[in-house]
Amino acid sequence: MLCAIYRSSRRADTYLYMPHPADFSTLPEPLRQHFGLPIEVMVFALQHGRRLAHLTVDELRRHLSDPGYYLQLPPPVENLLKQHKESQG
């Protein structure tokens, strides 16, 4: 199975993994609106043993079969001021 990765034109560090060739009409409308124009990053074969940054190949395969995509969001931004205030009591 081939997988395509697209980055969002609207949101930094947001990526969408879809079976290749991608059919964006299958995505929920709110996701399409918030994601913006998908910009292709790469296409690769899903093979056992391949290392992915945030999930395993088996997890990605499950997402690609249901719901048909995997949305990778950036980690939450740390509120350093809040952390500092909490540490000061």
N, C-alpha and C positions, 0 to 999 in steps of 0.2 A: 504494500500500500504506500502511495506517495502522500506526503503531507506538505502543505504550503503554509508559510508563516507570513503574516501581514502585520505591519505596524500601523498604528492609528495616525491619521493626519491631524487629529484634534487633541489627543491626550498623550502626553509624554510617557515613555516606557510602558505602553499598553500594546499588547500583541494578540493577534487572533490566529489560532491554528485551525486549519480546515483541510479536509480531504482534497487532493489535487485531481482534476481541476475544480476550483471552488465555485460554488453556486451561492452567491450572496443573497439571492431571493429567499433562501430557506432560513435566514437569520430572523430573529424577532425584530420587528420594526424599531422599537426603542433602542436596541443595541446598534442597529445600523445608523440611526440618527446620532447617537452619542459617540460612536466609533469614528464616524466621518469617512473620508475616502480611504479605502485600504491601499497601502503601498506595499507591494511584494518585497519581502526580504530574502526569502530563499525557499527552495523546494528540496525535500530530501526523502529518502526511503526509510520507512519505519522498520528497523531491524532489531532483533533481540541483541542485547549487548551495547547498543548505542546509548551514550549518556546524554541526558537532557538536564538542563539546569534546575528546573522546578518540579519535575514529576518523572515517573518512569515511562518507558515506552508502552507498557501494558495499560497504565492509567490513561495515557494519551489516546490509545486505541479505543478504550471504553468511552471516552468523551467524544471522539470522532464518530462513533456509531450512535451514541445517544447522549446529548442532544444534537450532535452533528458538528460540534465545534468546541474549542477550548479557548477561553479568554484568560490571558495572563495579565494581571494588574500589577502596578508597581507596589512595593511595600509601603505601608502607611508612613507618613512624615512624622518624625519625632518632634514633640513639642518640648524643646530644650528649656524654655523659660518655665514651663509647668514643672518639669523634673527638678529644676534648680530650686523653685519655691518649695516643693515638697521635701527636698532634702534639707532645707533650712528650717523646716518645722513650721 
